Amino acid sequence: MKHVGRVVAAVLLVFVVAVVWYARAGQAVLMRRVFTNAAGIAGGTAWVRSDKGLFGGPVTAIASLPVKGALVYAGTNEDEIYVSANDGRDWTPLGGSSSGHYVVGIEVDPRANGKVVGKAVYGAGFFLSEDGGQTWKNASRGLGSRSLSCLASPAGSPDILFAGTGDAGLFVSRDGGRSWSRTGRKDLGDRIAAVDASRDGRTVYAGTQETGLFVSRDGGGTWNAIVLPFGSQPMVMGIDIDPADELHVAVTVSGGGTGLSKDGGRTWFISRKGSLPSDCAAVQFLPDGAPGLVLGTQSGALYFSADGLDWQLTFQLPDGGHVFGLGRSGMGMLAATSYGVFSSRDGMAWSESSIGITNLTLAGLAASPIDADVLYAATDQGVFRSTDAGISWSRCSESKGIISVLVLQDGRTVLAGTSVGSVLRSVDGGDHWIAVSHSIPGVRVSILASRPAGPTIVYAGTDGGFAVSNDAGLTWELRNIGLVATTPAGSPTPRTEIAAFLPDTATPGTVILSLLGQGLYITKDDGNHWKRLQSSMDTPWIDSLAVDEETDRFYAGTDTKGVYISQDGGATWSRSSSGLSTILSVSGAVNTIAVAPDDIVYAGTQARGVAMSQDDGAIWQRLNSGLPDLDVRCIIVAGGGVFAMTAHGVVRLQTQ
């Protein structure tokens, strides 16, 4: 028995060591490995970036050195940092590991010419770089929380930093962010929303979510409440000290409105009633003593005021827009928004300034059947178009959230499904668009496809069902008869959400459809009637469908079971997932499948990148060399080329 006990103990020890190794090093080794190709892939085969011009995306923080023409830094919602050497006209991504959380504040040490940079990241803590943002180290020692909400540093005392948190109060560092201690525990409470400090660091203002505005005139040693003229103490969302006159202080508060003080917070003037909305988020004085202030709102509006009392709307982001922060840069202003960076010389006229920021969220890709060089990309900020086979892109639609795109047989009619229950339609290749929403079910138009031959019939799949257009997307008709979602007793009623569908190229009017979590359905009359397709698959979660037009072989990508193949129109299916996953790394959902004219099949997965099969899906081989990340949303074949779309970029398969 002792021998058995030793064996068991040894096995447990090996298991523990293996788990520790995997946690510390094994996962990193595995990740490095999956960004390569399988041994059987020809040398020189790799994905290359093909997304120049796909610029924009959420920018959540912005900061610059307090001198003209200096470096400007921008932080994104996924903890990517970009730098601009020309006041934000164009940007370059920096290196370093990413926490995956959003940046709430950036501060740059003016003594080091942009080499020492600190960033506060919500959910991850404070990070410090001493090489201009190329590498970062965690510097959160002493921070009582990782839920950081704001960051400020005195321009004349860069060794002092203040970091606010959403659940543990305000913290101060006096050694450049290398260690932290809490300040104002009794007075400020736990929920800090905004902070700013004078140039010498002696005067500090802290805005809270519960008890209003506080000031410290001894660098954070003691704190006193400031009574704002808004009635009960509001949530203070933004604070700014005028660098030209530090007695001038502006605040924004929940419920709408701004407060302006000209004597260091002792007396206040408030914005005129009705001149601002109720969701003010950030406020800033113009640089170099120029008169005026800029204000941004949670609903994506930018306002200007010459005196802080009367405000005028100067710019409005599209629906869903959000102004996260404002910053002075050189002679003008920059706004960090959910649609990228916008710049202004005077606080009134704003222009997009996101060249180089590749933080768009991409959802779909389509090619013209007439001109293989013309591609369209569906993004969360509109439709982008390439006329040179993906070498360069530019936005061609309004900045709506687009989640699907389709080019019809004429090559000129382009349809784009939105996340607000409509389809955008262009008949001139994307130059001009109209919105169509009547009879389109649900909100998210996530799939668009056309009948392969014959009259121009278009199908739309949404989170509310299936719709058909008989006139190239101009009008639509709901066709959900027979699409009945079932659910176990006691569970919420499921929506009739379409996960994938596939028009049968061999039989016009026949469509196979996957209802989210409900398995397959089939129609033979363009959706007028549906019936459940009894499937031999052992999962109802089917995320993608494709067909080999030469062999009529159907492919189905599932949520957890890899790929299935049918050779009889979907009546029976066999699993064919060899090579898609390993014991330590499952494939994840198979988001997309594409069949090339040379019969090579490509599968894009959520967790393991791209796999290819050269034997009709029997064996799959990893094809990840050059991929920017492993979440592959879409793969298309266009003009003999293969393109893949990841969460934030487009790549083209290159062979040598």
C-alpha positions in Angstrom: 0.0 0.0 0.0 2.9 2.3 0.7 4.2 1.7 -2.8 0.8 2.5 -4.2 0.7 5.7 -2.2 4.1 6.7 -3.4 3.0 6.1 -7.0 -0.1 8.2 -6.5 1.9 11.0 -4.9 4.4 10.9 -7.7 1.6 11.1 -10.3 0.0 14.0 -8.4 3.3 15.8 -8.2 3.9 15.4 -11.9 0.4 16.7 -12.6 0.9 19.7 -10.4 4.3 20.5 -12.0 2.7 20.1 -15.5 -0.2 22.5 -14.6 2.3 25.1 -13.2 4.5 24.8 -16.3 1.5 25.2 -18.6 0.2 28.2 -16.6 3.6 29.9 -16.7 5.2 28.8 -20.0 3.2 26.1 -21.7 0.4 28.3 -22.8 2.9 30.8 -24.3 4.7 28.0 -26.1 1.4 26.8 -27.4 0.4 30.3 -28.6 3.7 30.7 -30.4 3.2 27.4 -32.1 -0.3 28.0 -33.3 0.9 31.2 -35.1 2.8 28.9 -37.5 1.8 26.6 -40.4 1.5 22.8 -40.2 4.5 20.9 -41.4 2.8 19.8 -44.6 2.1 23.4 -45.8 4.4 24.6 -48.6 7.2 26.9 -47.5 6.6 30.6 -48.2 2.9 30.3 -47.6 1.8 33.0 -45.2 -0.9 35.6 -44.5 0.1 39.2 -45.3 -1.7 42.4 -44.0 -4.0 43.8 -46.6 -5.8 46.5 -44.6 -4.2 49.8 -45.2 -6.9 52.5 -44.8 -9.1 50.5 -42.4 -8.5 53.1 -39.8 -10.6 54.1 -36.8 -12.2 52.4 -33.8 -12.7 53.2 -30.2 -10.0 55.4 -28.6 -10.5 55.8 -24.9 -7.7 58.1 -23.7 -5.4 60.7 -25.1 -2.4 62.7 -23.8 0.5 64.7 -25.1 3.7 66.4 -23.9 2.9 70.0 -22.9 4.9 71.6 -25.7 4.1 72.4 -29.3 4.7 69.7 -31.9 5.4 67.0 -29.3 4.4 63.4 -29.2 0.8 62.5 -28.7 -0.3 59.1 -27.3 -3.7 57.4 -27.7 -5.0 54.4 -25.9 -7.8 52.1 -27.1 -10.5 50.0 -25.7 -8.2 46.9 -26.0 -5.2 48.4 -24.4 -3.3 49.2 -27.6 -1.2 52.3 -27.5 -0.5 54.5 -30.6 1.8 57.4 -30.9 1.8 60.5 -33.2 4.7 62.8 -33.9 2.6 65.4 -35.7 -0.2 66.4 -33.4 -2.4 63.5 -34.3 -2.4 63.7 -38.1 -1.2 60.1 -38.3 -0.4 57.4 -35.8 2.0 54.4 -35.3 1.2 51.4 -33.1 3.5 50.7 -30.2 4.6 47.3 -29.0 4.3 45.7 -25.6 1.9 43.1 -24.2 -1.8 44.0 -24.0 -4.0 43.4 -21.0 -7.1 43.4 -23.2 -8.8 46.1 -21.1 -9.4 49.7 -22.0 -7.0 52.6 -21.2 -8.5 55.2 -19.0 -5.6 57.6 -18.7 -2.1 58.3 -20.1 0.6 60.6 -18.7 4.0 61.4 -20.3 7.1 62.6 -18.4 8.2 65.9 -20.1 11.7 65.5 -18.8 12.4 62.3 -20.9 11.2 63.5 -24.4 8.4 61.0 -24.5 10.5 58.0 -23.3 8.7 57.6 -19.9 5.0 56.9 -20.3 2.5 55.7 -17.8 -1.0 54.3 -18.5 -3.9 53.4 -16.3 -5.8 50.4 -17.6 -9.3 49.5 -16.2 -9.3 46.1 -14.7 -5.5 45.6 -15.0 -3.8 48.4 -13.1 -1.0 50.9 -13.8 1.8 50.2 -16.3 5.0 52.1 -16.9 7.2 52.2 -20.0 10.7 53.7 -20.0 11.3 53.2 -23.8 8.6 55.3 -25.3 5.9 52.6 -25.0 7.7 49.8 -26.7 7.7 47.6 -23.5 5.6 47.9 -20.4 5.9 46.7 -16.8 3.2 46.5 -14.2 3.6 49.1 -11.6 0.6 48.6 -9.4 2.3 48.1 -6.1 0.2 49.7 -3.4 -2.9 50.2 -5.6 -5.9 48.9 -3.7 -7.8 48.1 -6.8 -7.4 47.4 -10.5 -10.6 49.2 -11.4 -8.9 52.4 -12.4 -11.1 55.2 -13.6 -8.8 58.3 -14.1 -5.2 59.4 -14.1 -3.4 62.8 -13.7 0.1 64.1 -13.2 1.3 67.7 -12.5 3.0 69.1 -15.6 5.8 70.6 -13.5 6.1 67.6 -11.0 6.0 64.4 -13.2 7.1 62.2 -10.3 3.7 62.8 -8.8 0.7 60.9 -10.2 -2.9 60.6 -9.0 -5.0 57.5 -9.9 -8.7 57.2 -9.2 -10.5 53.9 -8.8 -14.1 53.0 -9.0 -14.2 51.0 -5.8 -11.2 51.9 -3.6 -10.7 55.6 -3.7 -7.9 57.9 -4.8 -4.2 56.9 -4.8 -1.0 58.9 -5.1 2.5 58.0 -6.3 5.5 60.2 -5.6 8.1 58.1 -7.4 6.8 58.3 -11.0 4.2 55.6 -10.6 6.5 52.9 -9.1 4.6 52.7 -5.8 1.3 54.0 -4.6 -0.6 54.9 -1.4 -4.2 55.9 -0.7 -5.1 59.5 0.0 -8.3 61.1 1.3 -9.7 57.8 2.6 -12.2 59.4 5.0 -13.3 62.3 2.8 -13.4 61.1 -0.8 -15.0 57.7 -0.4 -14.3 54.8 -2.8 -15.7 55.9 -6.2 -13.5 58.4 -7.9 -14.6 59.6 -11.4 -12.1 62.4 -12.3 -8.9 64.1 -11.0 -6.7 66.9 -12.0 -3.7 68.7 -10.5 -2.0 72.1 -10.8 1.4 72.4 -12.4 3.3 72.2 -9.1 1.1 69.4 -7.7 0.0 71.3 -4.7 -3.6 71.9 -5.7 -5.5 68.8 -6.6 -9.2 68.4 -7.5 -11.0 65.1 -7.2 -14.5 64.4 -8.5 -16.5 61.5 -7.0 -19.5 59.5 -8.0 -21.2 60.0 -4.6 -20.1 63.0 -2.7 -19.3 65.7 -5.2 -16.0 67.7 -5.7 -13.1 67.9 -3.3 -9.9 70.0 -3.3 -6.5 69.5 -1.6 -4.1 72.4 -1.4 -1.2 70.5 0.1 -0.7 67.9 -2.6 -3.2 65.4 -1.4 -2.4 65.5 2.4 -5.8 67.0 3.4 -9.1 67.4 1.6 -12.0 69.8 1.7 -15.4 69.5 0.1 -16.4 72.1 -2.5 -20.1 73.0 -2.7 -21.1 73.2 -6.3 -24.1 75.2 -7.4 -26.1 72.3 -8.7 -28.2 71.5 -5.6 -27.5 68.1 -4.1 -23.9 67.0 -4.7 -23.8 65.5 -8.2 -21.5 62.9 -9.8 -18.5 64.9 -11.1 -17.5 63.4 -14.5 -14.7 65.7 -15.6 -12.3 68.3 -14.3 -9.8 70.6 -16.0 -7.5 73.3 -14.7 -6.7 76.0 -17.2 -2.9 75.8 -17.8 -2.9 79.6 -18.7 -4.5 80.5 -15.3 -4.7 77.8 -12.7 -7.4 79.7 -10.7 -9.7 78.9 -13.6 -11.3 75.5 -13.1 -14.1 73.7 -15.1 -16.1 70.7 -14.1 -18.8 68.6 -15.7 -21.5 66.9 -13.7 -24.1 64.2 -14.1 -27.5 65.5 -15.0 -26.1 68.0 -17.4 -24.2 71.2 -17.1 -20.8 72.6 -16.3 -19.4 74.7 -13.5 -16.7 77.3 -14.0 -14.7 78.9 -11.3 -12.3 81.8 -11.7 -11.0 81.8 -8.1 -9.7 78.3 -7.5 -13.1 76.7 -6.7 -14.3 79.2 -4.1 -17.1 80.6 -6.3 -18.8 79.1 -9.4 -20.8 80.1 -12.5 -22.9 77.4 -14.1 -23.8 76.8 -17.8 -27.1 78.3 -18.8 -30.0 75.9 -18.3 -30.9 73.9 -21.5 -27.7 74.7 -23.3 -26.2 71.2 -22.6 -27.6 67.6 -22.5 -27.6 65.5 -19.4 -24.7 63.2 -20.2 -21.7 65.5 -20.1 -18.5 63.4 -19.9 -15.4 65.6 -20.3 -14.4 69.3 -20.4 -11.2 71.1 -21.4 -9.9 74.6 -21.8 -8.3 75.5 -25.1 -4.5 75.6 -25.2 -2.2 78.6 -25.0 -4.6 80.8 -23.2 -7.1 81.0 -26.1 -10.5 81.8 -24.8 -13.0 79.0 -24.8 -13.8 75.5 -23.6 -14.7 72.2 -25.3 -17.1 69.6 -23.9 -17.8 66.0 -24.9 -20.8 63.9 -24.0 -21.5 60.2 -23.6 -23.9 60.4 -26.6 -21.1 61.5 -28.9 -21.6 65.3 -29.1 -18.9 68.0 -28.9 -19.8 71.5 -27.7 -17.9 74.8 -27.6 -18.3 77.8 -25.3 -16.4 81.0 -25.3 -17.3 81.8 -21.6 -18.4 78.5 -20.1 -22.0 79.7 -19.8 -23.5 79.5 -23.3 -22.7 76.4 -25.3 -23.2 75.5 -29.0 -23.2 72.0 -30.6 -20.2 71.8 -33.0 -20.0 68.1 -33.9 -22.1 65.0 -33.5 -20.8 61.4 -33.9 -23.1 58.8 -35.4 -25.5 56.8 -33.3 -23.8 54.9 -30.6 -20.9 57.4 -30.5 -19.2 58.3 -27.2 -16.6 61.0 -26.3 -14.2 59.3 -23.8 -11.8 62.2 -23.3 -10.3 65.5 -24.5 -6.7 66.6 -24.7 -4.7 69.7 -25.7 -2.1 69.2 -28.4 0.1 71.9 -29.9 -2.2 74.7 -31.0 -5.4 72.6 -31.0 -7.6 70.0 -29.4 -8.0 66.3 -29.8 -11.0 64.2 -28.8 -10.8 60.5 -28.0 -14.1 58.9 -29.1 -15.6 55.5 -30.0 -15.1 56.5 -33.7 -11.4 57.2 -33.3 -9.6 60.5 -32.8 -11.0 63.9 -34.0 -9.0 67.1 -34.1 -9.8 70.8 -34.0 -7.8 74.0 -34.2 -10.4 76.2 -32.5 -12.7 73.8 -30.7 -15.5 74.4 -33.2 -14.6 72.7 -36.5 -13.7 69.0 -36.1 -12.1 66.5 -38.5 -11.3 62.8 -38.4 -7.7 62.2 -37.3 -7.3 58.4 -37.1 -4.8 57.5 -39.8 -2.8 54.5 -38.6 -5.2 53.5 -35.8 -6.4 50.0 -36.8 -8.9 49.4 -34.0 -12.1 48.9 -36.1 -14.2 45.9 -35.3 -14.6 43.9 -38.6 -17.5 41.6 -39.3 -17.8 40.8 -43.0 -16.1 40.7 -46.3 -17.4 40.5 -49.9 -16.0 40.7 -53.4 -17.4 42.0 -56.6 -18.3 39.1 -59.0 -17.5 41.4 -61.9 -14.2 42.9 -60.8 -12.1 40.8 -58.5 -10.1 43.9 -57.4 -13.1 45.4 -55.7 -13.7 44.3 -52.2 -16.0 45.6 -49.4 -15.6 45.3 -45.6 -18.3 45.5 -43.0 -17.1 47.3 -39.9 -18.6 48.8 -36.8 -18.0 52.2 -38.4 -19.4 51.8 -41.9 -18.6 50.0 -45.2 -15.0 50.3 -46.4 -14.1 49.7 -50.1 -10.9 48.6 -51.8 -10.5 48.9 -55.5 -7.0 47.4 -55.7 -7.6 43.9 -54.3 -7.2 44.9 -50.7 -4.0 46.9 -50.9 -5.8 50.0 -49.7 -9.2 50.8 -48.3 -11.4 53.9 -47.7 -14.8 54.3 -46.1 -17.6 54.7 -48.6 -20.7 54.7 -46.4 -21.9 56.6 -43.4 -20.4 55.6 -40.1 -23.1 53.0 -39.1 -22.5 49.7 -37.4 -22.3 47.3 -40.4 -22.2 43.5 -39.7 -22.7 42.0 -43.1 -22.1 43.0 -46.8 -23.0 41.5 -50.2 -22.3 42.5 -53.8 -24.9 41.3 -56.3 -24.3 39.8 -59.7 -24.2 43.2 -61.5 -21.2 44.2 -59.5 -22.7 47.6 -58.8 -25.5 46.8 -56.3 -24.1 46.5 -52.8 -26.1 45.7 -49.7 -24.9 46.1 -46.1 -26.7 44.7 -43.1 -26.7 47.0 -40.0 -27.0 46.4 -36.3 -30.1 48.7 -36.1 -32.6 46.7 -38.2 -31.9 48.1 -41.6 -30.1 47.3 -44.9 -28.1 49.9 -46.6 -28.4 49.7 -50.4 -26.1 51.2 -53.1 -26.6 50.9 -56.9 -23.3 52.7 -57.8 -20.7 50.5 -56.2 -20.9 52.1 -52.8 -20.7 55.8 -53.7 -24.3 56.6 -52.5 -26.6 54.7 -50.1 -30.2 54.5 -48.9 -31.5 52.7 -45.9 -34.3 50.1 -46.2 -35.9 48.7 -43.0 -39.6 47.9 -43.8 -40.4 44.2 -43.2 -36.9 43.3 -42.0 -37.3 41.3 -38.8 -35.2 41.8 -35.7 -32.3 44.3 -35.3 -29.1 42.6 -36.4 -28.9 41.9 -40.1 -26.0 39.6 -39.8 -26.2 37.5 -43.0 -26.8 38.5 -46.6 -26.8 36.2 -49.6 -28.3 36.0 -53.1 -29.7 33.2 -55.1 -26.7 32.0 -57.2 -28.5 32.1 -60.6 -31.7 33.4 -62.2 -33.5 36.5 -61.0 -31.9 38.7 -58.4 -33.4 37.3 -55.2 -31.7 38.3 -52.0 -31.9 36.6 -48.6 -31.3 38.2 -45.2 -30.8 36.5 -41.8 -31.3 38.4 -38.6 -31.8 37.9 -34.9 -35.5 37.9 -35.7 -35.7 35.5 -38.6 -35.5 35.3 -42.4 -36.4 37.9 -45.0 -36.5 37.8 -48.8 -36.2 40.5 -51.4 -37.3 39.9 -55.0 -35.9 43.3 -56.3 -32.3 43.3 -55.3 -32.8 44.6 -51.7 -35.2 47.5 -52.4 -38.2 45.8 -50.6 -38.3 42.9 -48.2 -40.8 40.3 -47.0 -40.6 38.4 -43.7 -40.7 34.6 -44.2 -40.6 32.7 -40.9 -43.3 30.1 -41.4 -42.0 26.9 -39.9 -39.0 28.4 -38.2 -40.2 27.4 -34.7 -37.5 27.6 -32.0 -38.0 25.1 -29.2 -36.7 25.3 -25.6 -36.7 23.1 -22.5 -39.4 23.8 -20.0 -38.6 26.6 -17.7 -36.0 28.2 -20.0 -36.5 31.6 -21.6 -38.2 31.6 -24.9 -35.5 31.7 -27.6 -35.4 34.1 -30.4 -35.7 33.1 -34.0 -32.1 34.0 -34.6 -30.3 32.9 -37.8 -26.8 31.7 -37.3 -26.0 30.7 -40.9 -27.7 29.9 -44.2 -26.7 28.5 -47.5 -28.6 28.8 -50.9 -28.3 25.5 -52.8 -26.5 26.3 -56.0 -27.9 23.2 -57.7 -31.6 23.8 -56.8 -32.9 27.4 -57.1 -35.2 28.3 -54.2 -33.6 25.8 -51.8 -32.0 27.2 -48.8 -30.5 25.3 -45.8 -30.5 27.4 -42.6 -29.1 27.1 -39.1 -31.3 28.5 -36.4 -29.2 29.5 -33.4 -28.9 26.5 -31.1 -31.8 24.8 -32.8 -30.2 22.8 -35.7 -30.9 22.9 -39.4 -34.0 23.9 -41.4 -34.7 23.7 -45.1 -36.9 25.5 -47.6 -37.5 24.6 -51.3 -39.6 27.7 -52.1 -37.4 30.7 -51.2 -38.4 30.6 -47.5 -42.2 30.5 -47.9 -42.2 27.3 -45.9 -39.6 25.8 -43.6 -39.2 22.4 -42.1 -36.7 21.0 -39.7 -33.9 19.0 -41.3 -33.3 15.9 -39.3 -29.6 15.8 -38.8 -27.1 13.2 -37.7 -24.9 15.9 -36.1 -24.5 15.6 -32.4 -24.8 19.4 -31.8 -27.5 21.9 -32.7 -25.0 24.8 -32.7 -24.0 25.4 -36.3 -22.2 28.6 -37.0 -21.2 28.4 -40.7 -22.3 26.7 -43.9 -20.5 26.3 -47.3 -20.9 24.2 -50.4 -18.4 22.9 -53.0 -20.3 23.8 -56.2 -18.5 21.2 -58.3 -19.3 18.2 -56.0 -22.4 19.5 -54.1 -20.5 18.6 -50.9 -21.9 20.6 -48.0 -19.7 21.8 -45.0 -21.0 22.8 -41.6 -18.9 24.6 -39.0 -20.1 24.0 -35.4 -19.6 25.7 -32.1 -17.6 23.0 -30.3 -17.5 19.9 -32.6 -15.5 21.2 -35.5 -16.6 20.6 -39.1 -19.3 18.2 -40.5 -19.7 17.1 -44.2 -22.8 16.1 -46.1 -22.8 14.5 -49.6 -26.5 14.1 -49.9 -27.9 17.6 -49.6 -27.8 17.7 -45.8 -29.7 14.5 -45.1 -26.8 12.9 -43.4 -23.6 14.3 -41.9 -20.2 12.9 -40.9 -17.7 14.6 -38.6 -14.4 15.6 -40.2 -12.3 17.5 -37.8 -8.9 15.9 -37.7 -6.3 18.6 -37.1 -8.7 21.3 -36.1 -7.9 21.0 -32.4 -5.6 19.4 -29.9 -6.1 18.2 -26.3 -4.8 21.5 -25.0 -6.2 23.8 -27.6 -9.7 23.3 -28.9 -10.7 24.9 -32.2 -13.5 27.0 -30.8 -16.4 27.9 -33.0 -15.8 27.5 -36.8 -16.9 31.0 -37.8 -16.5 30.7 -41.5 -15.8 28.1 -44.3 -14.8 28.8 -47.9 -14.2 26.5 -50.8 -11.6 27.7 -53.4 -11.8 26.7 -57.2 -8.9 24.4 -56.7 -11.0 22.4 -54.1 -9.0 23.6 -51.1 -11.3 24.2 -48.2 -10.5 26.9 -45.6 -12.0 27.1 -42.1 -11.7 30.2 -39.9 -12.1 29.5 -36.2 -12.6 31.6 -33.1 -9.6 30.3 -31.2 -7.1 28.6 -33.5 -7.0 30.8 -36.6 -7.2 29.2 -40.1 -7.1 25.6 -41.1 -7.0 24.3 -44.7 -7.9 20.9 -46.1 -6.6 19.6 -49.4 -8.6 16.3 -49.3 -12.3 17.5 -49.1 -12.2 18.1 -45.3 -10.8 14.7 -44.2 -7.7 16.2 -42.7 -7.1 19.8 -41.7 -3.8 21.6 -41.4 -3.0 24.8 -39.4 -2.4 27.8 -41.7 -1.6 30.7 -39.3 1.8 32.1 -40.3 1.3 35.9 -40.5 -2.1 36.1 -38.8 -2.4 39.1 -36.5 -4.7 37.1 -34.2 -6.6 33.8 -34.0 -10.2 35.0 -34.1 -11.0 34.7 -37.8 -14.4 36.1 -38.6 -14.6 35.6 -42.4 -12.8 34.0 -45.3 -13.6 34.7 -49.0 -12.1 33.6 -52.3 -11.9 36.5 -54.9 -10.3 36.4 -58.2 -8.1 33.4 -57.3 -7.0 35.1 -54.1 -7.9 34.1 -50.6 -8.7 36.8 -48.0 -9.3 36.4 -44.3 -10.8 38.9 -41.8 -9.8 38.9 -38.2 -11.4 41.0 -35.5 -9.3 44.0 -36.5 -7.7 43.4 -39.8 -7.8 41.9 -43.3 -5.0 39.5 -44.5 -4.4 37.9 -47.9 -2.9 34.5 -48.4 0.5 34.7 -50.1 2.3 31.8 -51.6 5.8 31.6 -53.0 
